[in-house]
Amino acid sequence: MKSPLRPGDPHSLGGYELLARLGEGGMGSVFLGRRDGGPLVAIKIIKAEYAHEEEFRGRFRSEVKRARQVPPFCTAAVLDADPEHRTPYLVVEYVDGPSLDEVVTREGPLGDSRLHGVAVGVATALTAIHGAGVIHRDLKPRNVLFALGSPKVIDFGIARALEVTSQHTHPDQMVGTVAYMAPERFDGIHRDITPAADVFAWGAVIAYAGTGRTPFRADSPVAVAARILTQPPDLTGLTGPLADLVALALSKDPEDRPTAHELLNLLLAQNTDPNSFSRPPTLDPRLREAAEAAQLSGHHVSGAGKRPGLPVPARKPRRRRLTAVVAGTAAATVLMAGLGLFSRNAVEEVDSVDGPDTITQAAMPVPGAVRGPWVVDALDRRGQWRDLTDDNDGQCSFKDGLVMTTTSFSLMCPGPGETFAGNQSISAGVTVSGAGSCAEVQFRAVGASSYWLDLCPETIRIRHQGAVQTTTLGSEESDLFAPGQRRLVALRLLDEQASVSVDGTVVLEASLSDPSLLAGKVAFGVGPTDATRNDEKKVGAVVRDVEIRPIEDAESEPDPSRPAFTDVRTGATKSIVKVRAYLPKTRSIVVEPVLFMTGEEYCETFGLEPSADAPCEHAWVTEDSRMTVTLSTSATPKLTSTFDEPDRCAGTPVTVGTCTITAAKLATRLGTEGLAEITTKDGVVTAIAEVYTP
């Protein structure tokens, strides 16, 4: 917002005429100016108190030189600078538009289409900035300006010149706005700032744009910093894949955050219609052009390489690169939104394949450990996978597993709609039915692109299918999948590497070649071998005992002081679950174990102090495990409900239904988000009682 020059303000500087004031910040004042009748520019004049420090001038000179190399992808270009002037100054492109902060203050949170555009624009800018060896350090809504067609990021990189100047930055101070600072900037250990700090700021900025508030808001900067270090973000109001990307960007550990380039890849792959693979239709063409230029420029930071001058230490293998679509929680509290409640230690890694006869079940997680989703399904009945008959005589049915047959080129059986991301394990028992058949595992499937694992009688192969061609990434001749032989298969995805184990032995490894395929859906199918590809013969395969789960950090131990979710798969249990589907006809129920406790118990368990955001005063609080399990039900399970009459049909101490109900009515009442108390014996549900939460 322009304002008149103040008494004492200069009227010219370095040949530029100063016309008005644009703002003031920690480093100095910003003026509107032009030179020789040229275009308007923004001129940042550094405070005089810094001009006497040679260390500052040297840093400023270096940072300006690097910032001028940033390509103009959603950034305000650095045009000129004079580090040697009596008061050093910087000249950047003038963006004639309001800041994101002004827009949200005036108009409220941004709508879905506009919010997606801001998310893409800022991720594009960070991709360009990081690719030039620059770190922004002070990304915030005031530094995102709305230009015609796309947002533009300003003030990138220059903050470092001041931040490392010891005279003005004390141990308890730093350049930037606390609400958008990454936790590593407060912990007193990781003083070297990396691009991951900008990604954290991206998450905070997009959360603010979509909700009208910062995700760690509190009464003072100290309280904000404490929440950034110890509490999960409040993302109430954000939904869908964007909410999950924001949550991952706000991870406490910088190693768990995606890079700006990864963010941009996924944002461009997102779609407002989950059944369509087209590009988001509302993205401004100019913004898309800039985003795709940054995406394809090749100048970006990844796990494999660093740009010269970028202070990025060697990264350990990233455990949870990206995340997937997450269902909202049932708790009526702002702390129940986002990715995994409260950051906990990761679950100990357990190999999925233990031997030729059993698949070892991974231990149930503790709260916050899973960056999921985590899917378990025996595939002996309809549950998270469903039956199907297509127009080409292809069929997916259930009989001692998911039976897949077709006479066409291939058949994929529909399964969970979740997007699986990051380091993960896909394990299952697989049987190939005939000599001309291959069992197929499709993973990281996004639109027309995906990876495939082919399990054939003579070959095991990993391939990449792009929009134009299919490329074999690794292949091994093998007779392990002779017809009728059931094998236990584990596909492990660690960063850009894939490995395939059969009956506990690694038989194939391959590098994943497509940097844009970092997440996607998983499906099982069947197709012909290369030798029988043109024959119209029926091919078939059977898959059973599927488990798809994130691979957590094996070095981290679960915190024994934290309660684990109930393992409903074994033993005799009674627990509260979130019902994702109840299918009485097939005697199956899909559940997600949750923690269910009073707000007081919750705060005591997790050491939370009562506050406006804490759930301590809520009657009941739930926390999701992010693990969905398909269970069978007994022939005549006991079914009860509250019937919206808690005075007559609710038991204590929790409000569990006690009035008898039919299976069809209970399935309707529970839907895909209902809470229920289930009683199990060795993984079979013998009773289902609806839980009423006032």
N, C-alpha and C positions, 0 to 999 in steps of 0.2 A: 504494500500500500504506500503510495507516494505521499510525501509531506514536504512543506517548504524547507529550504535551508535554514539552519539556526544561526544566530549571531555567533561568529567565531568559526563557522564552517568554511573551508576553502571554496573558492569559486572556480578554480582550475587546478589541474594536476597532471603533469607529464604531457601537456598538450591536449588534454581532455577538458572540455567545459562541463562543470558539474551543474546539473539542472534541478535536482530535488533529492531528498532523502528517501531511501527505500527501507532502511531498517538499521538495527544495531545488534551486535552479538558480542560474544566473549573476546573475540580477536580484534574487533574494530567496528567501524561504521560502513554501511553500504550506500552508495549514491548512484543516481541515474545520471548518465553523461553521454557525450558524443564528441567525436573529434572531426574537425573540418567538414561538418555537415553530413557525416556518415551515419550509419545506423546507430540506434540507441544501444548503449551497453550498461552493464552493472559494474561498478568500480568499488572494490572492497579496500578500504584504507586501514592498514594495521595500526593499532594503538602505538603512540609514540614511546610508551614505556618499554616496548619490546625492541624498538629500533636500535637501542644501544647495546644489544647483546649479539656478539658475533656468532655465537652458537645458533641463535634463532635465525639470523640472516642466512647462515649456511644451510640450515635445515629448510628454510623457506625457499631458498634458491633451488635446492634439490627437488623438493616436492612440486614446485611449480613446473619444473622441466618435465617431470614424469606426468603430471596432470595434463599437460598440453598434448601428450601422446594418446590420451583417452579418445577413442572414436566417438562421434556424435550420435550414439544410439541412446536416445532418451536421456541425454545429459546436456547441460548447458556448457557449451564449449569454452575452454580457457583460451582467451584471445591474446592477452598481453600481460606483462608483469614487469616490475622494476624492484628487485630485492635490494638494490643499492641506493634507492631514493632515501631522503631524510626520513620520510615515513613510507615504508615499503607498501606497495599496492598491487592489486591483482585485478585484471579486467576480464570479465566473462560475458558471454552472450546474455542479453537481456530477454527475459521471458515475461511477456506482458500477460500475466494471468495471476489469479489468486493462489495462495498456498493451500495444500491439503488441510492444514490446520484451520484456515479461514473458511474453507468450504464446509467442513464438518461442523464447525461452530455455528455457521449461518444456516445450513440446510439440514443438519443431522447426519446420521450414518448413511453411507453410500448404498445404493441398491446393487443387486447382484451383478448386473452387466457392467455398471460403472466401476464397481469394486474389483471385478475381474480385470478390467482394463488397467487400473492402478497397480494391481499385483503384477501383471505382466510388464508394465512400464518400468516399475522400480526394479524388478528382477533383471530386465534388459539392461538397465543402467548399471547395476552391480556387475553383471557379466562383462560389460565393456570396461568398467573401472578396474575390476580385479584382473582382467586380461592385460591391462597396461601396467601391471605391477603396482597398483595404487589400492589403498584401503581408505574407505570414506571416514570412518571413526565417529562421525556425528550425524548419521542418518536419522531423521526425525520428520514429522509432518511439515514443519516449517521449511524444510529443505526439499520438499516435493512441490513443484509448481505446475499448475495446469496450463499448458499451452494448447493451441488449437490442434486437436486430433490425438494428443498423447501427453501424459505427464512427463516432466523433466526433473531430474535430480541435480541439485546445485551443491556447491561447497565441498566437493569430494577431495579427500587426500590432504588438504592444506592443514587440517587440525593437528597433524603429527608434528609439524614444526613447532607448535606451542606445547604440545603434550609432553615432549621429552625435554623441555627447557626447565631445569630443576628449580630455578628461582621463582617461577610462577606456578609450578605444579608440585604441591606438597604431597606427602604420602597419603593423606586423606582427601586429596582433590584430584580431579581429572577433567579433561575437556570432554564436553558432551552433556546430554540431558539424561539424567539418571533413569527415567522411565524406559529408555530405549537402549540401555547399556547391557551387554552380556554379563553373565555372572563371573566369568574369568577376569573381568575388569575390577572386581571388588575383592577377590579372595586373597590378594596380597602375594600370590605365588606366580601365577601366569601373567607376568607384566608385559610380555611380548604379545601385541594384538595381532590377530590373524584375520583373514577374510571371513572366518566363521562368526566374528563379532558383528560384521555387517549383516550377515544372514539372520542373526538373532534380531537385530534392529529392524530388518525387513518384516519379520514376523510381528514385532510389536507395532510397527507402523500400519500394517494391513489389519491387525486386530483393532487398532484405533479407528481406522477408516470404516470398518464394517460394523463397529459397535458404538462408536462415539466415546470410548473410554480406553485408557491404557490397560493392558492385561494384568499389571501388577500394582494397580493403584492403591495408595495408602495415604495417611495423613501427613507424612513428612518424607523428605528424600531418604532419610535413614531407614524408615519403615519400608519404603519402596525397594531399596537395595536388599533389605533382609528378605523380602518376599521373592525377589528375583533369585536370591541364593537358595532359598529353602522351600518355596511353595510352587504349586503348579499355576499356570496362567488361567485367568478367568476369560474364557472364550465364549461365554453365553451370548448367543445371537449369531454366531458364525455357524454355518452348516456345510455339509458336503465335503468333497475332496479338498476345497480351499481351506476349510477349517483344519483338516488333518495336516496339510502342508505347513500352515501357520504353527500348529502345535509342535511339529517336528523341528521347525526352524527355531522354536523357543526351548529346545532341549538344553538342559543344564550343561551337559558335556559337549564341548565344541566338536568332538569327533563324531557325535551322533547327528549333527546337522548336515543337510545336503549343501552342496555348493550352489552358488548363484546360477551357474549353468544348468545344474540338475533341476533347480526350481523352474527355470525357464522352460526346459524340455517338458516337464510335466504340465506346466500351466498351458503351454501351447497344445498339448495333447488332450487337455480336459474338454469336456463337452457339456453343454447345458441339457442335452437329451441323452440319457444313459443308454438308449437303444440305437444311437446313431454314432457313426464314426467320423462325422464331418467336423470341421473346425468350428470353434465358437462363432456363431453368426453375427454377434454384436460387437466383435472386436474391430475397432477402427482400422481401415486398410493401411493408413500411414503407420499406425502403431504396430500392426502385424509385420509390415515391411521392415521396420527397425528391429523388431524382436527376432525375426528370422535371419536378418543380417548378422546380429550379434550371436545368434545360435550357431550359425554356420561359419563364423569368422575364423574359428580355430584358435583364437586367442582367449583362452579361459583357463582357470585353475582347476585341476582335477587331482585325483589321488595319485596320478602317474607322473606329474610334472609340475614345476613351478616356474613362474615368470621371473626373470632376473630382477633382483631388488625387492621382491615381495617377501616379507619376513614370515615365511610359513615353515615351521619346524616339520620334520618328517612325521607323517601321520601313521599312527598304528592302524591296523585293519579296522575299518569302520563296521560296527556291529549292526547298526540299524540305520541303513542309508536313507531309506524313505519309508513312508507309511501308507496306509490304505484307508478306504472309506470306513468310518467309524460310526456306529449307531450311538445316538445320544443316550444318556443315562436317565434313569427314572427318578433320581433324587431331586427334590425341589431345592437345589442349592447351586449357586454360581460356581462352586468348586467342582461340580460334577460334569463339566464339559471339557472337551479336549482329549488329548492323547495320554491315556494311562494316568490314573489319579495319584499324585504325589510321587516324586522320583524315588524309587527304591533300588536296592541292589538287584542286579540281574539274576535270573534263575540259572542254576548250574546247568551247563550243557550236558545233555544225555544223548548218546548216539541212538538214532532211530532203529537201526538194524543190529540185532544182537546175534543172530544166527539163523539157520535155515527154517526154524519152526516158529519163532516168536518175534513180534515187534515190541521192543521195550517201550513202555509208556513213560513219557517224560513226566517228572514230578509236577504237581499242580503249582501254579505260580503264586507269588505273594503280590500284594497290591503294588501297582505301578511298574512291575518288572516287565510286563509284556508290551511290546510295541506292535503286536499282532497284525492282523487277526490270526487266530489259532483254531484250526478246524480238525475235528476228529469224527470219523464216520466209518462204521463197519461195512457199509454198503450192502447190507443184507436185506434192506427194505428202503422204501422211499423216505427220504429225510432231507438232507442238504443237497442231495442229487435227486433227480426225478426221472420217471420213465418217459419214453419218447418213441413215437413211430413217425418217420418222415416219408416224403413222397417217393423215395427211391428204395423202399423196402428196408431202410435202416431202422434198427430198433435198439433202444436202451431199456433193459428190464432188470429185475432183481431175482436172483436165485443163487444163493450161496455166493453172493457178490454182485457187482454191476456187470451184467452180461451185455456185450456190445457186438452187434452183427450188422453187416451191410453188403450189398453187391455193387455199390457205387464206389467212387474213388476213395472216399474216407467218410467217417462218421465221428462227430464229437458229441458227447453227452453233456447236457447242461448241468452245471453244478452251482456252487455258491457264487453270489454276485460280487463278493468282495474283491478288491485289488490287493494282491500280495506283493510285498515290497522288501527290499533290502536283503540281508543275509537270512536265508531260510532253508528249511529241509522239507522235502516232499517225499513221503515214504508210503509204500503200499505193497500188497501182495499181488503179483501179476502172473497171469497164465495166458499163453497164446494158444488159440484153438486149432489152427491148421498150419501146414507148411508154407502156405502163401499169405499168412497173416502177420501183421505187426501191431503190437500194442503201442499207443502213442500218448505221450504226456506233453501237452502244450502249456508253456509257462511264460510269464511276463508278456502276455498277449495284450496288445493295445491296437485297436483298429485292424489294419491289414498286416501289421508287423507282429512277430512273436518268435520265440524259440521253441524247438521241438526236441523231445527225446524219443527216438524210435527204438523199440525193443523187438527185434525180429529173430527168426530161427537161426540165421547165419550172421547177423550183424547187429551191433549196438552203435547208435549214431546220435550225435547232437548236431542240429542244423539251425540256421537262422533264416527265417522267411521274411523278406522285405516286400515292399510294394511292387518291386520290379522282378527280383530274382531270389532264388533260394541258394544258400551257400552252406556246404558242409563244414562244420567247425572242428569236428573230431569224429573218428570212426574206428571201430575195432571189430575184427572178425571174431565171432563167438558162437558156440552152439548151446549156450546156457538156456536159451529160450526155445528149446525143442518143444513141439506141440504137446500140450498136456502137462508140462512141468511147471509147477507153481514156484515162483521165485520171489524173494523179498527184496525190493528195490528201494534204494534211498538216493534221491537226487539232492545234492547239497550245493547251494549257491552262496559263495563267499566273495563279496565285492564283484570283481569281473571274472571270477573263476567258477566253473561248474565241475563237479565230480559225481560219478555214478558208482554206487556200490551195489553188488548183487550178493545176497546171502552173506553180507558183512565184509566182502572183499572189494576194494576199489578196482574197477575194470576199465574206466574211461575218464579222462580229464580233458577239458577244453576251455579256451578263453572266450568269453562272451564279447562279441565284436561291436555291438551297436550301443553307443553311449547314451542314446535316447531311450533305450528300453531298460529302465531301472525299476519298473514296477508294472504289474499287469495281472490279468486273471489267469487262473489255472483250470485246465480241463483235461479230461481223459477221453480217449477215442481209439479207433481201430482203422487200419488201412492196409492196402496190399503191399507185398514186398516189391522191390524193383523188378524182379523177374516175372511177377504176375500182375503188374500194374495195368496192363491192357486186357487182362482176362476178366470176363464178367462172372466171376465166381464169388460165392459168399465167403467173406472173411470174418473172423471173430476173435474176441479176447475178453478176459474176465479180470476185473480189478476189485480188490476187497481190502478192508482194514486200512483206510486212508488216514494219514495224519499230515497236515500241512501246518508248520509252525515256524516262528522266528527262531533263529539260532542266536542265543544270548551269549554274553561274555563268560567263557568258561572259568575265568580267573575270579569272578565275583561269586560270593556265597550268599544265599538267602539270609536275610536278617531273622534269626530265630525269635526275636521279640515281636515280629509282625505276624498276624494271623494269615494262614494260607487259606485259599478257597477250598471248599469241600470237593474231594475227588469223587464224583458221582459214578465213576466207572467201575469201582471195586468195592467190596464189602457191603455192610449194612449202613445206610446213611439216611439222614433227614435234614434237608437244608432248603434255603430260599434260592430260587433260580429265576432268571428272566426267560420266559418261554418265547422262543423264536417261531415255533410252529408246533401245533399238536394235530396229528393225523390219526384219528381213531381207526379208520378203515385199514390202515397198514400197521396198526399197533406201534406207532413210532411217535417220538416227541423230540424236538430239537431244543436244547436248553443252553443257557449261559450261566454258570455259577456266579453268584454275586455275594458280597458281604452285605449283611443287613443288620443294622444296629441302631440304637438311639443316637441322636446327635451328641449327647453327652459322652456316651461310650466311644463314639468315633473320635472325638477330640482328645479324649484321654488315651486312647490306643495310639494315635498318631502324634501326640504331643502338641496339639494345636491350642493356642490361646483364644478365648472368646473374642470375636471382632465382628464387624459388620459383614464380612465375607465368609467367616467360618460357619460351619453347619452345626455348631454346638447346641443351638436352641431349637433345632428341628426335631420333630418327634421321631422320625425315622430317616436314615440315610442309607443309600446303597452305593456300592462301588463295583464296577464291572470287572470281570476277569479277562474279557476279550477272547475267551475260549468257548467256541460253540461245539456241543457234543450231541450226536444223535444217539438216543437210547431207545430200546424197545420197551413196550409196556406189557404188563401181564394181560391175560385174556379178559379179566374183569377187575380192572383197577378201581379202587375206591375214589370216587370223584365228588368233591364238595365245593361249594361256592358261598359267597356272602350275599349274592342276589341284590346288591345295593341296599341291604338291610342289616347293617352291622349290629344293631341292637338285638336282632333275633338270630342272625346267622354268622356271628364272628366270635372266635375264641380268643383266649388270652394266653401268654402276655402279648403276642403280636396278633393283629387282626386277621386271623386265618379263617377261611370259610368253613362252616360246619354243616350247611344244608345240602342235601343230595341234589345233584344236577346231572343231566344227560351229557354224554360225551360230545355230541354235536353242539349243544349250547355252551359248554365249557370252552370248546375250541374257538367259538365265535367270541366269547367274552375275553379270552386271553389274547387272541390276535397274534401279533408279532412282537409285542413289547410287554405283555402282561407278566406280573409277578405271581409265582406260585410256590407253595411248599411241596416238595416231592419227597416221597419215601422210596428208597431203592434197596434192592438186594442183588448183589453181584451184577450191577449195571442194569437191572430190569426194574422199571418203575412200577410200584405196586399201589401207590396212592398219589393223587394230585389234588391239592387244595388251593383254591384261589386266595391270594393275599390282597386285602383291602388296605389301601394307603390313603387316609383322609387328606 
